[in-house]
Amino acid sequence: MTNNTNNRKGLTLIGELAALGAAICWTVSAVLYKEALLRAKPISANIVRCVCTSVVLVACLVFIGKFGVLMGLPAYAVVLACVSGVIGLGLGDTLYMISLKLIGVARAVPITCTYPLFNLLLAISLQGETVTLYVILGTVAIVFGVWLISQEETSTSEPQKKVLVKGVAYALATALVWAVSIAMIDMAVNIPEKRNLDQALAVNTFRVVAVAVFLLASAPITDRKFDFLKMQRKTLVALVSGGIVALALGWFLLTFSFIHTPKSQAVPISSTTPLFSTISGIIFLHKRVTGKIVAGSILVVVGIFVIFMV
């Protein structure tokens, strides 16, 4: 009995570390996206990163001899994975990029990073997941800490208020859409007889391929001038690199984490991207350390610690 308990705890820890790895991947990709969005429209950028990443994922499966795992998924898991991709990566990430352009990183990131709260509500109300008080406290600490870390002194003039409201609305919509998409991933990956690494790989590949096909098919409407075909090489490299890091690796790690860790624990940990962004900014860009950054960082670390200890 003791060995089984230790094994379960060890697997849970692996899942939590995978979720933390996802947050780090999204930190790296955000830097790449930020540069690319200076020269590309959000919808065009999303088409490029999703299509190129889907090609890379399928090519990797063929190269390592794992293409057959795609055929091993039950039909309902394939449907869930595909719909999750279209909703989360297609709609959600486009809304996120729009909010970044409208209100900037300082405002958009903390609002979109409230998705663990929406996920917690979905886990309790729709999926019947048992959520402990420690998980709730840890989630709230992480979300509030992220909010503090992301604060900057900014002034908003009267003409900018409409843009601010619009940007906040897009950011909130992003958080809700991401929460729904993540709930679908959890349902797709948690098939009792197939809970393994191949399962996570297959689900993540279907997600990316599905959204790539959807975005390409809708391009004549959403990107009428086909700007995604006219990007500069530098922009293209940034988007493809960001897509591989975020979609191929980051989302795979989060998907894998759901196999060993309850979604209510893994999702808050995955939302700690701003903490790693701030740390890298302090180390490499000599960003000024404020009281809010210190307090927010402490809250995020405490929140992660509380969830890890559950």
Summary of the structure (lengths in Angstrom):
residues: 310
radius of gyration: 19.1
end to end distance: 18.8
largest distance: 65.1
contacts: 1110
relative contact order: 0.21
helix: 83%
strand: 0%
